[in-house]
Amino acid sequence: MVEFLQLILSGLAAGSIYALAAVGFTLLWQASQTINFAQGEFVMLPAFFVLVGMTVLGMPMWPSVLFALVLSLLILGVMFKKLIVEPMLPHGTLPLVIATIALGLLMKESVKEFYGATAQPFPPVFPQTVYNIAGASISVQDLGNLAVSMLAIAGLQLFLNRTRTGRCMQATAQNPAVAEILGVNVKRMVMYTFLVNAALATVASVLISPIYLAKFSNGETLGLVAFIAAIVGGFNQIRGALAGGLLIGVIDNLSAVYISAAYRNAVPLILLIVIILVRPQGLLGTSEGRTV
Amino acid sequence: MIPLRRLLVGIGVAALIVAPIGQGNYIIYTLSSWLLFSIAAMGLNLTLGYAGQVSLAQAGFMGIGAYVTALMTLAGIHWLFAAVASISACFLIGLMLGYPALRVQHHFLAFVTLAFNTLLFLVLRNEEEITGGSFGLVGMPRPDFFGFSTMKNLQFYYFTLVCFLLAAGVMWWILRSPWGRAFKALRENPIRAESLGLKIRRQTLLAFAFGSAFAGLAGALQSPLVQFIEPSSFGLIHSLKLLLMVVVGGAGYFFGPMLGAAVVILLPEVLRFTEGYYLIIYAVLVIVLMVYSPGGLIGLGRKLYDWMKPGQEARRDIEQGVQL
């Protein structure tokens, strides 16, 4: 029982980070119908920006994180939108899918070439202490990760629901044409979405890298998990992506121990297929209107 | 136009026959693998370019074909039966996978196939008694036909070429048949196609299953060509590579996949001098190509052609009318 609770907690901690990636993924889909196949690499890259800040520029950790955030906003937000998504949107989804796949490859290979293929240690954000409560060992890191990502997502929800800009962003996601008529600056709102995605990716990157180490290939699994989380939870809902992320984190942890370590990665995939068949709009999603 | 095209196809086939003569083993091997990847890409082009469905499991289907062929030929069954079994297996699994996925439409097929490919990889790696796990299977014999052995690389190349031409012929026939026209109608405007009485779900499903069957043939050829198969040759990344072949060449053009496969397989060789940077250059090239010509290289060629002969351009308003 104690072991079970412990698995659930660490599953939630990992899942909350998956949720950050999944939320960004859903936001991009809503705002611009972009399926970002490079989402995993988006989470992998900021950790290396932090490392560059620390080792090359010799900054302490927190200024480096800030430096990474700025770079991510510029590269993963502004440049990604201006150089890739914007010129390709009129061509439909397929070329954009291909371009994001190529972008993921580009980011992965660039890190490998310019920073090396070995896993780099990453400074921990939270103290490495582990408390022993009633036989269960609970690490501060897990609790901290869970808290920070929950706060980030709650903050995002508040921003979207309570502020004028947030509501405009939601209107854009629902129906860009009508939003435009109502005087929303649609282009700017879409840009905000890309910036939010880049920021969430940076947070996820800083949280997850102390656990998995910073490695060029981290994006592969992360991207897949973010997809699954987004689809399982509901493609068009932030709380869906959140629920999906947490669920996948917990299921992944439990299946590694109780089912089989060899088929650990298979369980979320089977869940994905079952969800698509039984409830294609996702657990918390609402079905999208069909466009002709 | 038609006689010119026939002439070009004739020249192309002649070039394929002459190409490997007097070349080293490595070049013959690369050419053979280009031919078999073209077959798989051709199948994906049917699913993607003609029926408009994104499949991310084409390498997985190649894997099914390769493992079925490997296991059967290692058990002493002739390649021909093994290939038929591989193709049928892929067709059936394609039907089984596509049926539920298409029920929910659009990008869901992409995600179901993505999950399927990853699951298949896990099964191939973990079921060691059957698939040899990550050590794979080795020593698949190359087939004999009535005393004509394909053991040597050049002979095997010609054998692959025959299969390639047969597959291309079948694809040509499918596209010219009422089925093929239905696929195109489906891609252009599914709702109007439906209103014209097409059973769109069945059509899309068939396109997906046929596309998978082509991958089965490619896998059946890969197994004796490489004579060593292991799970990671059929991972998700290879499905993405096949997708890249189709789109880079030009999705929806008959010769697109062949061109795309040539670029994806040969470009790394050409860019070898850049050492580790080739994947970076490659990725940038793909992004630039997608930004400027989403129709792939053939689309780019066609654009250039139209640009040089502006008189040939269709009237804008007619074009508009066609799109309605």
Contacts between the chains, C-beta under 8 A, distances in Angstrom:
chain1	res1	chain2	res2	distance
A	35	B	107	6.6
A	83	B	291	7.8
A	84	B	287	6.5
A	84	B	291	7.0
A	87	B	291	4.9
A	88	B	290	6.3
A	88	B	291	5.9
A	88	B	294	7.0
A	91	B	290	7.9
A	91	B	294	3.8
A	92	B	294	7.4
A	93	B	107	7.5
A	94	B	48	7.5
A	94	B	54	6.7
A	94	B	247	6.8
A	94	B	251	7.1
A	94	B	294	7.5
A	95	B	247	6.9
A	95	B	290	4.5
A	95	B	294	3.7
A	96	B	290	7.5
A	97	B	54	6.9
A	97	B	110	8.0
A	98	B	243	6.8
A	98	B	244	6.5
A	98	B	247	4.8
A	98	B	248	7.9
A	98	B	286	6.8
A	98	B	290	5.5
A	99	B	286	7.2
A	99	B	287	5.1
A	99	B	290	4.3
A	99	B	291	7.1
A	101	B	240	5.5
A	101	B	243	7.5
A	101	B	244	7.3
A	102	B	244	7.7
A	102	B	283	4.5
A	102	B	284	7.9
A	102	B	286	3.9
A	102	B	287	4.9
A	102	B	290	7.2
A	103	B	283	7.0
A	103	B	287	6.3
A	105	B	279	6.2
A	105	B	282	7.6
A	105	B	283	4.4
A	106	B	279	7.9
A	106	B	280	6.0
A	106	B	283	3.6
A	106	B	284	6.3
A	106	B	287	7.2
A	109	B	276	7.8
A	109	B	279	4.2
A	109	B	280	4.8
A	109	B	283	6.7
A	110	B	280	5.7
A	112	B	276	7.5
A	113	B	276	5.2
A	113	B	277	6.3
A	113	B	280	6.5
A	224	B	114	7.8
A	224	B	118	7.1
A	227	B	111	6.9
A	227	B	114	7.6
A	228	B	115	7.7
A	231	B	111	5.9
A	262	B	122	7.5
A	262	B	125	8.0
A	262	B	126	4.6
A	263	B	122	6.3
A	263	B	126	6.6
A	265	B	118	7.1
A	265	B	122	6.1
A	266	B	118	7.9
A	266	B	119	5.6
A	266	B	122	5.0
A	269	B	115	4.2
A	269	B	118	5.6
A	269	B	119	5.2
A	270	B	115	7.8
A	270	B	119	7.2
A	272	B	111	6.7
A	272	B	112	7.8
A	272	B	115	4.9
A	273	B	112	5.9
A	273	B	115	5.4
A	273	B	116	7.5
A	276	B	100	7.6
A	276	B	101	6.9
A	276	B	104	6.0
A	276	B	108	5.4
A	276	B	111	6.5
A	276	B	112	5.8
A	277	B	100	4.9
A	277	B	103	7.7
A	277	B	104	7.5
A	280	B	104	3.9
A	280	B	108	6.2
A	292	B	191	5.7
